[in-house]
Amino acid sequence: MIKELETTKRTLKNTAISADLVIVGGGLAGVCGAITAARQGIKVVLVQDRPVLGGNASSEVRLWVLGATSHMGNNNRWAREGGVIDELLVENLYRNPEGNPLIFDSLILEKVVSEPNITLLLNTAVYEVQKRDADTIASVSAFCSQNQTVYTLTAPLFCDASGDGVVGFLSGAAFRMGAESAEEFGEKFAPSVEYGELLGHSLYFYSKDVGKSVRYVAPSFAHDVTQKVPKFRSFNAKDFGCRLWWVEYGGRLDTIHDTEDIKWELWKVIYGVWDYIKNSGNFPEAENLTLEWVGTIPGKRESRRFEGDYMMIQQDIVEQRPKHDAVAFGGWSIDLHPADGVFGEKPGCNQWHSKGIYDIPYRSLYSKNIKNLFLGGRLMSASHVAFGSTRVMATTAHAGQAIGTAAVLATKNGLNPRDIYTNGLVPVLQEELLKTGHHLPNMRLNDQKDLVQTAKITASSELSLSELPENGDLAPLSISVAQMIPVNAGQVPTTTVNVYGLQKTTLNVELRISGLAYNHTPEIILAERAIPIKKGQNTLEITWGNSILDTPQYAYLVFQKNEKIKIPRSEQRISGILSVFNTINKAVSNYGKQTPPEDIGVDAFEFWTPQRRPQGQNIAMTFAPAVEAFGVQNIKNGVARPTNQPNAWVADFADENPHLTLNWEEKQTIFTIVLGFDADFDHPLESVLMTHPETVSPFCVQNYRLFDDQNNLIFEKKDNHQSRNEIKLDKPIFTKSLTLALEHPSVNCPASVFEMRCYAP
């Protein structure tokens, strides 16, 4: 037993931990930064003030993870963020297509605790910063309420990914709250004068059908929402979880120090909403529903924004301004919310999209005045307007991987964050990011250590796309649809398609391209055809005249809406081939066309977006000449996803044993092999609430084998579902050739590979 005499005072247990990098904040930005840094060999302490990881994506808040893909509701094709966040979302699809937030919790936790270089401290809140000098953090103090321990965490580098910026605030880092005036950065969407209104907090609830009648007695603090909430008629018995993102409050308050008051007000709304649903008599379908879960901490959107050497602004997003120090990308809309939230009359948000994805510069990811402080998560250096886009979780997670990689580079060279920029090491940082599957727009990996670059590459076949066969359903042309086709610089192929007239009519067909080759907004009409259609089958051979493309990019074969016509679909799905629709997605303010008010600095354009599987088949048609965009040399072009071209080797459908072979003139010593497969970067893979019809992307190669020059099997993988496979052999091999043999994912989807890289020990 323990027995202590009385004393006047005791102190808590104090544990000191030293590391190379301390990350404060266990949301997805902090998690992806920690995993990245740990995998590359440095010691990381990850400090989270909650009992679970994930931040707004955790089971405590239950918001789905989104970023540049925006619910497939914008024109950002193949834009899901790469690297660690892609690994997490693809794994969640495989294990958790139902979107259970508890499963996502466990997955994130598993990934973190699997890294021996990470020390994880849950339920631990930082409350004090010690400085080495005026510009440098020496250590932070944190308290764990569960084990009554004070931690002193010392490191040469710190990353604040805490959301509210506790380390940055305590250390004296420059920050802002509220909106800048329009004059400061020339942002036309900014207010005419400065104001302090912020995006508020949200709180969600889940309901459950228990199979019998359930009554509900509201707590006394619940609001009468019919009197207090102007939009109470928007509530219904079907929506729950983060579909109620618009249940928001706190934009006129201090979103840090008033958080508990904001939470209480949201509780009053939630319990009042459930009272309205259960007891108003307007929802008989709610008879058997019970209130299963209500959030206990609100999901925060905005508080402090910290200042780096560069502050992102509206024009960076809308104009897609290139950044020479780009280390991540974004693509969510500029999504600002009215300060009154659920208590106001205004719509829940104003989302304005850009025509494509944009660069996030390295200079926005570290403090301009605290030398050893990275800015993670929504703390990154951005104006209030730009923050409306940069704040979302997949974007901040992607930037978190950039921070983790930069921390490794800084540690190995004894540098502070800014030194990487001033010492000219950003190209090294960018190369290291690209090597880990981290996509950077308009950049290609040029890895001099990659043995594939010196190999002669052959393949058993290469897809020459002459036909998308007519083996699907006939679909009414009730929505305008476009078939995306990759075209090399030169002539657009002649297209032959069968259309079926329900009666005599005219079909309007267009050839379109994007204003920028790497965008996917079909805004420029190169040619138009008005084609008479008779009742029944019409075989149309459509030529595009003198339409010449100056650079490789996607062409859009647009079939304008006509209810009197049906078009044939193809069940074949091919990496880098997609059909898109001029349709509506109200969840992201997509009404078919973006029509902004005058002079807010946002473009007007049409939305052409995919349909979720099992819908969204390609249009059946033939091409002459065939589309030649799937050659085996693509595996070493340094781009591991479709961009302006598929960037994939795709085998022919008829190839029964698809394989590619690397040959060298001299024997090579190979220890590590990296393969990039198609886990469908066009799908947002929302992490919770939404369900998905599959657990593995239909394009993804699941079974493959590797052979040396003696035809010895050196590695075999079955049931793969990840986009990136890094293989470290049990021992190095010495060989003049390496053969990758694959199985087609299905009869309707040929085997494809985005990249293959090989390294010596």
Order of alpha helices (4+ residues) and beta strands (2+ residues): beta-beta-alpha-beta-alpha-alpha-beta-beta-beta-beta-beta-alpha-beta-alpha-beta-beta-alpha-beta-alpha-beta-beta-alpha-beta-beta-beta-beta-beta-alpha-alpha-alpha-alpha-beta-beta-beta-beta-beta-beta-beta-beta-beta-beta-beta-beta-beta-beta-beta-beta-beta-beta-beta-beta-beta-beta-beta-beta-beta-beta
